[in-house]
Amino acid sequence: MRLLLGVTGGIAAYKACELVSLATKAGHEVRVVMTAAGTRFVGPTTFEALTDHPVMTDTFDDALAHISWAKWADVACIAPLSANTLGKLACGFADDALSTVFMAVPRGVPVVLAPAMNTEMWFHPVIQRNLGWLEELGRYEIIAPVDKRLACGDVGVGGLAEPAEILSAIEAASG
Ligand SMILES: Cc1cc2nc3c(=O)[nH]c(=O)nc-3n(C[C@H](O)[C@H](O)[C@H](O)COP(=O)(O)O)c2cc1C
């Protein structure tokens, strides 16, 4: 399976390393595209070492890579998905490498989304509205965040689902 993984700027970005590690150990090929905020949490070098492939962080570094990477994927996933990028997906923005690549993912390719954020952000009406818009599209499989003690100290819904669970969902989605 060829997995295109998007990593956004959330505290759970470190768990994306475990997801990539699990995926590669299971024999899958992985390519990672990160937002600028994502790179503030985990350096691209870590993902380059885990995937043995360059990480995309800027659409303009390689003119048509956003199309070729999207076409390369058997399945795509964003984990963790930030509140910000969730809103961008819901509204159709493609203003960075990650949102542009994910806009270009071909129609038959499954896309799994694993949001993670503070509980109050998760329950904010605009996030819930954006989530509803994404669900209505029928284009995405959404793995709900879990109820736990979050990095900020709050206890509630918003934690990233466990990497093994996300990988199972990705494998199931890819058929
Ligand atoms: C320490 C720290 C932790 C953060 N954790 C999250 C998070 O878990 N989820 C989230 O949606 N935003 C989180 N943010 C805010 C995002 O980094 C910010 O909204 C950013 O603009 C997201 O950009 P992106 O969607 O392009 O990655 C956090 C910010 C900081 C400084």
The ligand as an SDF file (V2000), in Angstrom:
LIG
                    3D

 31 33  0  0  0  0  0  0  0  0999 V2000
    2.0240   23.8730   21.7130 C   0  0  0  0  0  0  0  0  0  0  0  0
    0.9150   23.9690   20.6880 C   0  0  0  0  0  0  0  0  0  0  0  0
    0.0680   22.9020   20.5380 C   0  0  0  0  0  0  0  0  0  0  0  0
   -0.9740   22.9550   19.6050 C   0  0  0  0  0  0  0  0  0  0  0  0
   -1.7820   21.8850   19.4580 N   0  0  0  0  0  0  0  0  0  0  0  0
   -2.7840   21.9430   18.5630 C   0  0  0  0  0  0  0  0  0  0  0  0
   -3.6400   20.8110   18.3970 C   0  0  0  0  0  0  0  0  0  0  0  0
   -3.4720   19.7570   19.0430 O   0  0  0  0  0  0  0  0  0  0  0  0
   -4.6400   20.9040   17.5010 N   0  0  0  0  0  0  0  0  0  0  0  0
   -4.8640   22.0520   16.7670 C   0  0  0  0  0  0  0  0  0  0  0  0
   -5.8190   22.0640   15.9800 O   0  0  0  0  0  0  0  0  0  0  0  0
   -4.0540   23.1240   16.8910 N   0  0  0  0  0  0  0  0  0  0  0  0
   -3.0250   23.0890   17.7540 C   0  0  0  0  0  0  0  0  0  0  0  0
   -2.1890   24.1650   17.8810 N   0  0  0  0  0  0  0  0  0  0  0  0
   -2.4290   25.3530   17.0470 C   0  0  0  0  0  0  0  0  0  0  0  0
   -1.9130   25.1420   15.6280 C   0  0  0  0  0  0  0  0  0  0  0  0
   -0.5190   24.8650   15.6200 O   0  0  0  0  0  0  0  0  0  0  0  0
   -2.2140   26.3890   14.7760 C   0  0  0  0  0  0  0  0  0  0  0  0
   -3.6190   26.5880   14.6970 O   0  0  0  0  0  0  0  0  0  0  0  0
   -1.6160   26.3080   13.3960 C   0  0  0  0  0  0  0  0  0  0  0  0
   -1.9240   27.5080   12.6960 O   0  0  0  0  0  0  0  0  0  0  0  0
   -2.1070   25.1070   12.6110 C   0  0  0  0  0  0  0  0  0  0  0  0
   -1.6090   25.2090   11.2980 O   0  0  0  0  0  0  0  0  0  0  0  0
   -1.7310   24.0420   10.2320 P   0  0  0  0  0  0  0  0  0  0  0  0
   -3.1590   23.6480   10.1650 O   0  0  0  0  0  0  0  0  0  0  0  0
   -1.2680   24.7000    8.9690 O   0  0  0  0  0  0  0  0  0  0  0  0
   -0.8240   22.9540   10.6580 O   0  0  0  0  0  0  0  0  0  0  0  0
   -1.1530   24.1250   18.8050 C   0  0  0  0  0  0  0  0  0  0  0  0
   -0.2670   25.1880   18.9520 C   0  0  0  0  0  0  0  0  0  0  0  0
    0.7600   25.1170   19.8700 C   0  0  0  0  0  0  0  0  0  0  0  0
    1.7180   26.2760   19.9850 C   0  0  0  0  0  0  0  0  0  0  0  0
  1  2  1  0
  2  3  1  0
  2 30  2  0
  3  4  2  0
  4  5  1  0
  4 28  1  0
  5  6  2  0
  6  7  1  0
  6 13  1  0
  7  8  2  0
  7  9  1  0
  9 10  1  0
 10 11  2  0
 10 12  1  0
 12 13  2  0
 13 14  1  0
 14 15  1  0
 14 28  1  0
 15 16  1  0
 16 17  1  0
 16 18  1  0
 18 19  1  0
 18 20  1  0
 20 21  1  0
 20 22  1  0
 22 23  1  0
 23 24  1  0
 24 25  2  0
 24 26  1  0
 24 27  1  0
 28 29  2  0
 29 30  1  0
 30 31  1  0
M  END
$$$$
